[in-house]
Amino acid sequence: LGPRRFFATNCPGTCSKMHVRLGQPNAALRTSSLLLLWTWEISRMVTGAPPEHPRTPDVSPAAATAAKAREVIWELNQGNKVFAARRFRASSVPVEQEDALVDKLLEDPWNPVQAKAIVISCARSFVSVGSIFNAKPGELQVVRICGNVCTGPVMGKSGDGVVGSVDFALSQFTPPVVLVLGNSHNFVIEAAVMQALQEANETETLQAALAEKGMLDQGEAGMRVLQAVLPSARDALQQQPHAPFAELCALAAQLNVWNTLDTLMSSSATVHDYVLKGKLQLHGAYFDVSSGKVQFMGIHPSQEDLLARRPLDDEVRTAEAPPVPAEEAYAALFAGNRRYSSGKGGNFKYNTRRLAQLSEAGQNPIAVVLGCSDSRAPIEILFDARPGDLFVMRNAGNTCASKKGSIIGSAEYAVAHLNTKLLVVSGHTKCGAVTAAVDAVARNKSLDDFAGSIRNVLEDLHCEAQSAVKSLPEARLSEQVDLATKLNVFATIEKMIKFSKIIREGVITMDLQIHGAVYDINSGAMMWLGQHPSLEKIVGIELPFYRWQMQPTIPSRPGVEAEGSLAAPMLLKLRQGNQRFIRGEVHASTATELHDPFAIVLAGAEVRVPIERIFDCGPGDLVVQQCMGAIAGHPSGTLFASMEYAVVHFKPKLLLVLGESDSAIIAKALEHASGVETTSFGPTHIILEPVAVSAVRAMEQVSTYGGSLTAAGREMRIRKMAVELNALHTSEQLIRHSSVIRDAIRRHELEVHMGILNEATGEVNFIGIHPMQKQLLRDPSEILAAAPNPSLQCGTPGHCDIEEDVDVHGPNCGHVHE
C-alpha cells in the first residue's frame, strides 16, 4: 500500500505526483490503493460504519518485496544526497542535536524502527555507514570487514564469518535488501592493484602508484585478505590495461563488490533461497569518499546463473576443514547432548552429496571420545553428532591399560594426524564392568574366579573399585559404583597422559584438552567432570592457564592502565569520547580531512549506533570491524585475516575487543547451548560456535550457585557473564592463534584490550588486557623445554606393564609389574 506516512501527511493527488516525478515503480498501484483507503475512511467517518472493504489488485510476495526493495534503494539514495550536501560543511557544533544517540542503543518497544537493509562495508572508518545514508539507528544492520570481502567456504566450512553474520541477521529479521558497499581509497584494493601491476610488469602505472601511495609493505603481499581481493584487481587490469591507477582501483573495487555478492549466493543456502523466492534482493553500491556520493550498481549481472546451484544447508566436516579449537568442540558436544537428552536431536539428513564429501575428502573430527562398549551408551547418538564429527574408541569400562594398546595408538593418530584438539573420556551409570569390579572388592572375591579375558578387564578397574569401597564403606553398592565410575574416568585420563608423549605435550602446550564425563543412561544427560583436577601434578609442571580456567570467573571491574602503557593515550581518547557521547555532546567533525587510525575496534554487528559515534571519533580515527558476536572467527577465516591485515598495514597501538550487554547472538548461543532444536549447521554456526564457548562456561558456573539466585537473577547472571567471557575468548583467540598479533604484542607495538558496552547507559567499561596474556604469549617450545623428562615418571598409578618402567623404577616402586 505504499508508505503510510504519505497518506498521513499528504492528499492522494500529491502522493501520485511525487511518485511519478521520482520515477517510483508501481506508482499507479500505490495511488489507487491510497485513493480507495481514503474513500473508505471518509465513508466510515460519515456513516459511522465501514462499508465492504475496497478490493485491491493481488500482489505476489515477490512483487511486493521487489517494490519494497526499490523503495529502500530510493530512500538510501535520498539519504546519501543529504549526506553529500553537508559533507563539506565545516562544523564546530555537535553533529547530533535532534536526539541523543545514547537513547537509541536499545530498541524502543513502543516505537520500533524497522530495519531497511543489511550492509556489508569496509572496516576503514572514513565515516559511519549510517551517516553515509543519513539513516536512523536501527535502520541498517552493518557488517564491516577490511576490503568488504568475504571468502565463502573456508577450507571445507560453509561460509566465513561475514556470510555467517548475514545468515544470522536474516534469521532474526528479513529486510528487502542486502547491500554490499565498496568504496574509493580502499587500502586493500589499492594494495591488490599494486600487486597486480607488479605481476603484469606495468611499470609506468606502478611507478605512479608508488609515488602517490608509497611502497607496498612486503609483509602484506601474501596476506589472505589481499589474496581474496587480488582476482578483482587482476580482472580490472585485464579490462583496462592502460588505465590510470585511480581508475583501476575504482574498477577493482566494483568488481570486488560483485565477487562478494557472488560469494553470498554461493555460500549461504538461506541467502540463495530468499533471493530465488523473491524474498530478498542483493544489490551492489560504490561510495566515492571524496565526493561523499554513492553509486548504486543494482543486482549481480549473472545472478540467474549463480542461483542455478544451491549450496548445502549444512556440510559435513572433512579433512579440508580447519581443526576446531578444544573449547568450541567441547561446547558443541555439550549442546549436542542437551539436544539429545531433551528429545530434539537427530536433525542431520543424509544425502549422496554429503556422503560423497566424506568419502572423497577424508575425515577431520572435532573430538576423540573414549567410551564404554555398553550398547546403551551410543557415543555419536548421545552427542547428536554427524558423520565425520567424532573419532570414537570403545571398550568395556572405558579403560586404557597399556602403552602399546590400540587405545593409545588410535588416540595419538587422531591428535597428531587429524589435528583433533579435544579428547573426552566418558563413563556411564550402571556400567556392568565397573559394577563387577566393585562387587568383587566388596565381597573379597578373587579375580581368578572370572573366566578368560574378563579377568584382565576387571584388573584394569580394580584400583578404582578399591578406592571407592574404601571411601564409602557403609554405602550401597550403587553409590560405590557411581564413585568408582568417576574415579575410573580420571584414572583413564591420567594413564593416557602418562602413556603418550603426543598427548602429554599437547596438554602441556594447551593445544589439547582432555575432559571427563559420565553419561546417565536413564536420563540421557551427560554429567561433565571437567579436566583432571591434578593435571599439573600429572605432567610435572605448573600450568597457569589451566589453573585460571578451573577457577570461577569473577565479574570484571574497570581496568586501570599502567602509567606509560603503550595504549594509554588511545584509551584516554576513547574514554573521553565515550563520555561526550553519554552526555550528548558529540563534536566529531564532518570535514573531509582523514586521519590515520589510532585504534582497531572489533565490535558486534548488532550495535544500533555507529561505533564512531559511541567514541566520538573523527574521520579515519578507527578501523571498525563488525560481525555478529564480536568474534575473532576461525584462524583460517576472513575475520582473522582482516584483523591481521589492519594490524600490519596501519600499525595501531590499540586493538579493542568490544562486547555489548544486549547482544542477540549471545541470547541465541545460550539457547543453542541449552539444547534448543537446531535445523542447520550452515554459515550461522560459524558465528554461533565461538560464542557458544562462553555461553556454556557461563551456564556451568552459574549452575554451581545452587538456590542462591532467583530464576530471573540466574538468567541475568548467565547472560552478563557470557558477554564478558565472550570478550575474553575473542581476545584469547586473537593472541593464541595469530602470529601477527602475538608478535606485535611481543615487540611492544600493540596492546589488545577489552571493553563492554552497556547499552542501557551507553557507557563502555574498559576492563584491560587478558589476565593470562603472559601465558598466551609463551612459545610452545619454551613451555615444553621446562617440562620434566617423562621417562623418569612411573607409567601408571597402579600398574607398570612395560619393561622399561621396571628398569627405571625397580621391582619395589609400589606398583604391580607385569
ZAMARGU-4260 file (C-alpha; in steps of 0.2 Angstrom, whole numbers, plus 5000, padded with zeros to 4 digits):
<rodrens>
0) 5000/5000/5000 | 5015/5011/5000 | 5022/5022/5014 | 5009/5026/5027 | 5017/5042/5031
5) 5012/5049/5014 | 4994/5045/5017 | 4995/5054/5034 | 5003/5070/5028 | 4998/5072/5010
10) 4982/5071/4999 | 4982/5056/4987 | 4985/5068/4972 | 5001/5075/4980 | 5007/5057/4983
15) 5003/5052/4965 | 5013/5067/4958 | 5028/5063/4970 | 5029/5045/4965 | 5028/5049/4946
20) 5040/5063/4947 | 5053/5052/4957 | 5050/5038/4944 | 5044/5026/4958 | 5038/5009/4950
25) 5020/5004/4954 | 5015/5022/4956 | 4998/5019/4949 | 4995/5004/4961 | 5000/5014/4976
30) 4990/5029/4971 | 4974/5019/4968 | 4977/5010/4984 | 4978/5026/4994 | 4963/5033/4985
35) 4952/5018/4989 | 4958/5019/5008 | 4955/5037/5008 | 4937/5035/5001 | 4934/5020/5014
40) 4940/5031/5028 | 4929/5046/5023 | 4914/5034/5021 | 4917/5026/5039 | 4918/5044/5047
45) 4902/5049/5038 | 4891/5034/5041 | 4898/5028/5057 | 4901/5010/5050 | 4913/5004/5037
50) 4906/4998/5020 | 4913/4982/5012 | 4932/4984/5012 | 4938/4990/4995 | 4947/4977/4984
55) 4964/4980/4978 | 4974/4971/4965 | 4983/4955/4971 | 5001/4957/4973 | 5013/4942/4974
60) 5025/4942/4989 | 5040/4943/4976 | 5032/4958/4968 | 5029/4966/4985 | 5047/4963/4990
65) 5054/4970/4974 | 5043/4986/4976 | 5049/4987/4994 | 5067/4985/4989 | 5066/4998/4976
70) 5059/5010/4989 | 5073/5006/5001 | 5086/5009/4987 | 5077/5026/4984 | 5077/5031/5002
75) 5095/5026/5004 | 5099/5037/4988 | 5090/5052/4995 | 5099/5050/5012 | 5115/5049/5003
80) 5111/5065/4994 | 5108/5074/5011 | 5125/5067/5017 | 5134/5073/5002 | 5126/5090/5003
85) 5133/5093/5020 | 5149/5083/5018 | 5160/5099/5016 | 5151/5109/5028 | 5163/5114/5042
90) 5155/5111/5059 | 5161/5116/5077 | 5144/5112/5085 | 5138/5094/5090 | 5134/5083/5075
95) 5119/5076/5084 | 5107/5089/5091 | 5090/5082/5087 | 5090/5067/5098 | 5103/5059/5110
100) 5110/5044/5101 | 5114/5036/5118 | 5095/5034/5119 | 5095/5024/5103 | 5106/5010/5108
105) 5091/5000/5114 | 5075/4997/5103 | 5060/5007/5109 | 5047/4994/5111 | 5033/5007/5108
110) 5041/5014/5093 | 5052/5001/5085 | 5062/5005/5070 | 5061/4993/5055 | 5077/4988/5048
115) 5079/4993/5029 | 5094/4983/5024 | 5109/4973/5029 | 5125/4982/5023 | 5142/4975/5021
120) 5156/4988/5020 | 5174/4991/5023 | 5181/4992/5041 | 5191/5008/5037 | 5181/5021/5045
125) 5181/5036/5033 | 5163/5039/5040 | 5150/5028/5048 | 5138/5018/5036 | 5123/5026/5044
130) 5129/5043/5041 | 5133/5039/5023 | 5114/5036/5020 | 5108/5048/5034 | 5100/5033/5042
135) 5092/5032/5059 | 5099/5020/5072 | 5092/5003/5069 | 5088/5005/5051 | 5104/4997/5044
140) 5112/4981/5051 | 5130/4984/5047 | 5144/4971/5044 | 5161/4978/5042 | 5177/4969/5036
145) 5193/4976/5028 | 5190/4976/5009 | 5172/4972/5011 | 5176/4955/5006 | 5170/4938/5011
150) 5179/4922/5005 | 5165/4909/5005 | 5168/4891/5011 | 5184/4891/5022 | 5193/4875/5019
155) 5178/4865/5020 | 5167/4875/5031 | 5151/4883/5023 | 5155/4901/5023 | 5165/4913/5033
160) 5161/4925/5047 | 5154/4938/5036 | 5142/4926/5027 | 5138/4919/5045 | 5134/4936/5051
165) 5122/4939/5036 | 5114/4922/5038 | 5111/4925/5057 | 5104/4943/5053 | 5092/4935/5041
170) 5086/4923/5054 | 5081/4937/5065 | 5073/4948/5053 | 5071/4949/5034 | 5074/4966/5026
175) 5071/4968/5007 | 5089/4972/5003 | 5107/4966/5007 | 5119/4980/5001 | 5137/4977/4998
180) 5146/4994/4998 | 5163/4996/4990 | 5172/5012/4992 | 5186/5023/4984 | 5203/5025/4994
185) 5201/5007/4999 | 5218/5002/5006 | 5216/4983/5002 | 5210/4987/4985 | 5225/4999/4982
190) 5237/4986/4988 | 5230/4972/4977 | 5230/4983/4962 | 5248/4987/4965 | 5252/4969/4967
195) 5243/4965/4950 | 5253/4979/4942 | 5269/4972/4948 | 5264/4954/4942 | 5260/4961/4924
200) 5276/4972/4923 | 5265/4988/4921 | 5280/4998/4927 | 5274/5015/4922 | 5257/5014/4931
205) 5265/5005/4946 | 5278/5019/4947 | 5265/5032/4948 | 5255/5022/4961 | 5271/5021/4971
210) 5274/5039/4970 | 5257/5043/4977 | 5254/5029/4989 | 5272/5023/4994 | 5280/5006/4994
215) 5269/4991/4997 | 5274/4983/5014 | 5282/4966/5010 | 5273/4959/5025 | 5256/4962/5016
220) 5259/4954/5000 | 5254/4936/5005 | 5241/4940/5017 | 5224/4932/5015 | 5213/4947/5014
225) 5224/4954/5000 | 5224/4937/4991 | 5205/4937/4992 | 5204/4954/4983 | 5218/4951/4971
230) 5207/4942/4957 | 5196/4958/4956 | 5212/4968/4954 | 5219/4957/4940 | 5202/4957/4932
235) 5202/4976/4932 | 5219/4977/4925 | 5214/4965/4911 | 5199/4975/4906 | 5208/4992/4907
240) 5227/4988/4905 | 5232/5006/4902 | 5220/5015/4914 | 5227/5026/4927 | 5229/5019/4945
245) 5214/5028/4952 | 5203/5021/4938 | 5210/5004/4940 | 5206/5004/4959 | 5188/5010/4956
250) 5185/4996/4944 | 5193/4983/4955 | 5183/4989/4970 | 5167/4987/4960 | 5172/4970/4953
255) 5176/4966/4972 | 5158/4971/4976 | 5151/4958/4963 | 5163/4945/4969 | 5156/4947/4987
260) 5138/4946/4981 | 5143/4930/4971 | 5150/4923/4987 | 5135/4926/4997 | 5124/4917/4985
265) 5135/4903/4983 | 5139/4900/5001 | 5123/4903/5010 | 5108/4892/5007 | 5097/4905/5016
270) 5103/4919/5005 | 5101/4909/4990 | 5083/4903/4994 | 5077/4920/4999 | 5084/4928/4983
275) 5077/4914/4972 | 5060/4916/4980 | 5060/4934/4978 | 5060/4937/4997 | 5077/4947/4996
280) 5087/4957/4984 | 5106/4958/4984 | 5112/4975/4977 | 5130/4982/4975 | 5135/5000/4978
285) 5151/5011/4977 | 5155/5025/4989 | 5166/5039/4982 | 5175/5045/4998 | 5180/5062/4991
290) 5163/5067/4985 | 5153/5058/4998 | 5141/5051/4984 | 5135/5033/4982 | 5133/5025/4965
295) 5120/5011/4966 | 5125/4997/4955 | 5110/4986/4955 | 5109/4967/4956 | 5123/4955/4951
300) 5123/4954/4932 | 5125/4935/4932 | 5113/4932/4947 | 5102/4920/4937 | 5117/4909/4933
305) 5123/4910/4951 | 5106/4904/4958 | 5107/4888/4947 | 5116/4878/4960 | 5110/4878/4978
310) 5123/4877/4992 | 5120/4864/5006 | 5111/4869/5022 | 5124/4860/5032 | 5140/4852/5026
315) 5149/4838/5035 | 5166/4840/5041 | 5180/4834/5030 | 5199/4834/5030 | 5198/4851/5021
320) 5190/4859/5036 | 5202/4868/5049 | 5204/4860/5066 | 5191/4865/5079 | 5198/4873/5095
325) 5195/4862/5110 | 5184/4875/5118 | 5172/4875/5103 | 5172/4856/5102 | 5168/4855/5120
330) 5153/4867/5118 | 5147/4858/5103 | 5147/4841/5112 | 5138/4850/5127 | 5125/4857/5116
335) 5123/4841/5106 | 5120/4831/5122 | 5107/4844/5128 | 5098/4842/5111 | 5098/4823/5113
340) 5093/4822/5131 | 5078/4834/5128 | 5072/4824/5113 | 5077/4837/5100 | 5092/4828/5092
345) 5093/4819/5075 | 5092/4833/5064 | 5105/4828/5052 | 5099/4822/5035 | 5109/4811/5024
350) 5111/4813/5005 | 5123/4807/4992 | 5132/4824/4991 | 5136/4824/5009 | 5142/4805/5009
355) 5152/4809/4994 | 5161/4823/5003 | 5166/4812/5017 | 5172/4798/5006 | 5182/4809/4995
360) 5189/4822/5006 | 5193/4812/5022 | 5189/4814/5040 | 5193/4829/5052 | 5184/4825/5069
365) 5181/4839/5081 | 5184/4827/5096 | 5191/4810/5101 | 5179/4800/5113 | 5184/4785/5123
370) 5168/4777/5129 | 5162/4761/5136 | 5156/4747/5124 | 5139/4746/5133 | 5126/4746/5120
375) 5115/4758/5130 | 5128/4772/5128 | 5130/4775/5109 | 5143/4789/5108 | 5138/4798/5091
380) 5119/4797/5095 | 5120/4804/5113 | 5131/4819/5107 | 5119/4821/5092 | 5134/4821/5081
385) 5135/4820/5062 | 5146/4808/5052 | 5164/4815/5052 | 5162/4824/5069 | 5169/4811/5081
390) 5183/4799/5082 | 5176/4785/5093 | 5185/4772/5103 | 5176/4760/5114 | 5180/4745/5126
395) 5172/4738/5142 | 5175/4750/5156 | 5182/4764/5145 | 5200/4760/5151 | 5217/4762/5145
400) 5228/4748/5151 | 5243/4748/5140 | 5256/4760/5132 | 5256/4749/5117 | 5237/4746/5115
405) 5226/4751/5102 | 5218/4764/5113 | 5234/4775/5114 | 5238/4772/5096 | 5221/4777/5090
410) 5221/4792/5101 | 5238/4798/5095 | 5233/4796/5077 | 5218/4807/5079 | 5228/4820/5089
415) 5244/4820/5078 | 5237/4817/5061 | 5219/4823/5061 | 5223/4838/5072 | 5209/4835/5084
420) 5210/4846/5099 | 5198/4838/5112 | 5199/4821/5120 | 5184/4815/5130 | 5184/4800/5142
425) 5166/4795/5145 | 5160/4783/5158 | 5141/4779/5161 | 5130/4775/5175 | 5126/4756/5179
430) 5142/4751/5170 | 5142/4732/5171 | 5162/4731/5171 | 5163/4744/5185 | 5149/4736/5195
435) 5158/4719/5194 | 5174/4726/5199 | 5166/4735/5214 | 5156/4720/5219 | 5172/4709/5219
440) 5181/4721/5230 | 5166/4722/5242 | 5164/4704/5243 | 5183/4700/5243 | 5181/4689/5228
445) 5196/4684/5219 | 5198/4690/5201 | 5203/4672/5197 | 5185/4667/5198 | 5182/4677/5182
450) 5185/4667/5166 | 5195/4672/5151 | 5200/4690/5147 | 5186/4696/5158 | 5199/4695/5172
455) 5210/4707/5163 | 5196/4720/5161 | 5192/4719/5179 | 5210/4721/5184 | 5211/4737/5175
460) 5197/4743/5186 | 5202/4735/5202 | 5212/4750/5210 | 5197/4762/5207 | 5185/4750/5214
465) 5196/4748/5230 | 5196/4767/5232 | 5178/4768/5230 | 5174/4755/5243 | 5187/4762/5255
470) 5179/4779/5253 | 5161/4774/5255 | 5162/4758/5266 | 5144/4759/5273 | 5136/4765/5256
475) 5125/4755/5245 | 5133/4746/5230 | 5125/4758/5218 | 5134/4773/5227 | 5150/4764/5227
480) 5149/4760/5208 | 5144/4779/5205 | 5160/4784/5214 | 5171/4771/5205 | 5164/4776/5188
485) 5171/4794/5191 | 5187/4788/5198 | 5189/4777/5183 | 5187/4791/5171 | 5200/4802/5179
490) 5212/4787/5181 | 5210/4784/5162 | 5214/4802/5158 | 5229/4801/5169 | 5235/4785/5160
495) 5233/4792/5143 | 5243/4807/5148 | 5257/4797/5155 | 5257/4784/5142 | 5258/4795/5127
500) 5271/4809/5123 | 5260/4816/5110 | 5245/4818/5121 | 5256/4824/5136 | 5264/4838/5125
505) 5248/4843/5118 | 5241/4846/5136 | 5256/4855/5142 | 5256/4867/5127 | 5237/4870/5128
510) 5235/4863/5111 | 5224/4848/5118 | 5211/4847/5132 | 5205/4831/5140 | 5189/4831/5148
515) 5180/4818/5159 | 5161/4814/5158 | 5148/4802/5164 | 5133/4798/5154 | 5117/4794/5163
520) 5108/4780/5154 | 5092/4784/5162 | 5090/4802/5158 | 5101/4803/5143 | 5111/4818/5150
525) 5129/4820/5151 | 5137/4825/5168 | 5153/4834/5164 | 5168/4832/5176 | 5180/4844/5168
530) 5198/4842/5166 | 5208/4832/5178 | 5209/4841/5195 | 5228/4836/5197 | 5233/4839/5179
535) 5249/4849/5185 | 5255/4835/5196 | 5252/4823/5182 | 5263/4832/5169 | 5275/4838/5182
540) 5274/4857/5178 | 5264/4872/5183 | 5250/4876/5170 | 5244/4894/5175 | 5232/4895/5161
545) 5224/4878/5166 | 5223/4884/5184 | 5214/4900/5178 | 5202/4890/5168 | 5197/4880/5183
550) 5194/4895/5194 | 5176/4903/5194 | 5175/4919/5183 | 5175/4935/5193 | 5164/4949/5186
555) 5176/4962/5179 | 5180/4979/5186 | 5186/4994/5176 | 5204/4991/5171 | 5217/5003/5176
560) 5231/5006/5163 | 5249/5006/5170 | 5257/5023/5169 | 5267/5024/5152 | 5256/5010/5144
565) 5258/5009/5126 | 5240/5011/5123 | 5236/5023/5137 | 5234/5039/5126 | 5222/5029/5114
570) 5212/5023/5128 | 5210/5040/5135 | 5204/5047/5119 | 5191/5033/5118 | 5186/5036/5136
575) 5184/5054/5134 | 5174/5052/5118 | 5163/5040/5126 | 5159/5052/5140 | 5154/5065/5127
580) 5143/5053/5119 | 5134/5049/5135 | 5132/5067/5139 | 5125/5070/5121 | 5140/5082/5117
585) 5146/5074/5101 | 5158/5085/5092 | 5166/5074/5079 | 5169/5084/5063 | 5161/5081/5047
590) 5176/5088/5037 | 5184/5079/5023 | 5202/5078/5032 | 5206/5060/5036 | 5217/5054/5050
595) 5227/5038/5051 | 5218/5026/5063 | 5225/5026/5081 | 5215/5010/5085 | 5206/4995/5079
600) 5189/4991/5087 | 5182/4973/5085 | 5163/4975/5089 | 5147/4967/5086 | 5136/4970/5071
605) 5121/4971/5082 | 5126/4988/5089 | 5112/5000/5083 | 5123/5016/5084 | 5139/5018/5074
610) 5155/5014/5084 | 5162/5030/5078 | 5148/5040/5087 | 5150/5029/5103 | 5168/5035/5105
615) 5165/5052/5096 | 5179/5049/5084 | 5183/5059/5068 | 5185/5053/5050 | 5198/5039/5049
620) 5202/5038/5068 | 5197/5020/5069 | 5196/5004/5060 | 5180/4996/5065 | 5177/4978/5061
625) 5159/4972/5065 | 5152/4955/5064 | 5139/4946/5074 | 5145/4942/5092 | 5161/4952/5090
630) 5171/4936/5087 | 5188/4933/5080 | 5182/4919/5069 | 5192/4905/5064 | 5211/4907/5062
635) 5209/4902/5043 | 5194/4914/5041 | 5191/4931/5034 | 5188/4939/5051 | 5205/4934/5057
640) 5213/4939/5041 | 5205/4956/5041 | 5212/4959/5059 | 5229/4954/5054 | 5230/4965/5039
645) 5224/4980/5048 | 5237/4977/5061 | 5251/4976/5048 | 5245/4990/5037 | 5241/5003/5050
650) 5252/4998/5064 | 5240/5005/5078 | 5244/5004/5096 | 5227/4998/5102 | 5216/4984/5097
655) 5199/4984/5107 | 5188/4970/5108 | 5171/4977/5112 | 5157/4966/5119 | 5139/4973/5121
660) 5127/4970/5135 | 5111/4967/5124 | 5119/4955/5111 | 5106/4945/5101 | 5120/4932/5096
665) 5123/4929/5115 | 5105/4925/5118 | 5105/4914/5103 | 5121/4905/5109 | 5113/4902/5126
670) 5098/4894/5118 | 5109/4883/5107 | 5119/4878/5122 | 5103/4874/5131 | 5098/4861/5118
675) 5086/4871/5108 | 5082/4861/5092 | 5095/4865/5078 | 5089/4863/5060 | 5105/4869/5051
680) 5124/4868/5053 | 5127/4881/5039 | 5136/4898/5040 | 5126/4903/5055 | 5136/4890/5065
685) 5152/4899/5061 | 5146/4913/5072 | 5137/4903/5085 | 5151/4890/5089 | 5164/4903/5096
690) 5150/4912/5106 | 5144/4895/5112 | 5160/4893/5121 | 5156/4907/5133 | 5138/4903/5134
695) 5142/4885/5141 | 5155/4892/5153 | 5143/4904/5160 | 5129/4891/5162 | 5141/4879/5170
700) 5147/4891/5183 | 5130/4899/5187 | 5124/4881/5190 | 5136/4879/5204 | 5127/4894/5214
705) 5113/4882/5219 | 5097/4891/5225 | 5105/4907/5230 | 5098/4916/5214 | 5080/4919/5208
710) 5076/4912/5191 | 5076/4929/5184 | 5093/4933/5193 | 5100/4917/5187 | 5096/4921/5168
715) 5103/4939/5170 | 5119/4932/5178 | 5122/4920/5165 | 5119/4932/5151 | 5131/4946/5159
720) 5144/4933/5162 | 5143/4926/5144 | 5145/4943/5137 | 5161/4946/5147 | 5168/4928/5144
725) 5165/4931/5125 | 5176/4946/5125 | 5189/4936/5135 | 5188/4922/5122 | 5189/4933/5107
730) 5205/4941/5115 | 5212/4924/5119 | 5209/4918/5101 | 5217/4933/5093 | 5233/4931/5104
735) 5234/4912/5104 | 5231/4909/5085 | 5238/4925/5076 | 5256/4925/5075 | 5254/4943/5068
740) 5245/4950/5083 | 5256/4939/5095 | 5272/4946/5088 | 5266/4964/5088 | 5262/4962/5107
745) 5279/4954/5110 | 5288/4969/5101 | 5278/4981/5112 | 5270/4988/5096 | 5252/4983/5100
750) 5240/4980/5115 | 5224/4970/5115 | 5211/4977/5127 | 5193/4973/5131 | 5178/4983/5134
755) 5159/4980/5137 | 5146/4992/5131 | 5132/4995/5142 | 5118/4998/5130 | 5106/5004/5144
760) 5118/5019/5148 | 5130/5020/5133 | 5145/5018/5144 | 5160/5007/5139 | 5168/4998/5154
765) 5186/4996/5149 | 5192/4980/5158 | 5210/4979/5152 | 5220/4966/5144 | 5218/4947/5145
770) 5223/4942/5163 | 5233/4927/5156 | 5241/4937/5142 | 5258/4932/5148 | 5254/4914/5147
775) 5246/4916/5130 | 5262/4924/5123 | 5273/4909/5128 | 5280/4899/5114 | 5275/4880/5115
780) 5294/4875/5113 | 5298/4886/5128 | 5284/4878/5138 | 5290/4860/5133 | 5308/4864/5137
785) 5303/4867/5155 | 5293/4851/5157 | 5302/4836/5166 | 5308/4821/5156 | 5293/4809/5156
790) 5304/4794/5155 | 5308/4797/5174 | 5290/4796/5179 | 5281/4780/5183 | 5269/4775/5168
795) 5253/4772/5178 | 5246/4774/5195 | 5245/4755/5200 | 5252/4746/5185 | 5269/4746/5176
800) 5266/4735/5162 | 5281/4740/5151 | 5299/4733/5154 | 5307/4750/5154 | 5296/4755/5168
805) 5303/4741/5179 | 5321/4745/5173 | 5319/4763/5178 | 5309/4761/5194 | 5314/4744/5200
810) 5303/4730/5206 | 5299/4739/5223 | 5292/4755/5216 | 5275/4751/5224 | 5266/4746/5208
815) 5261/4729/5201 | 5274/4724/5187 | 5268/4713/5173
</rodrens>
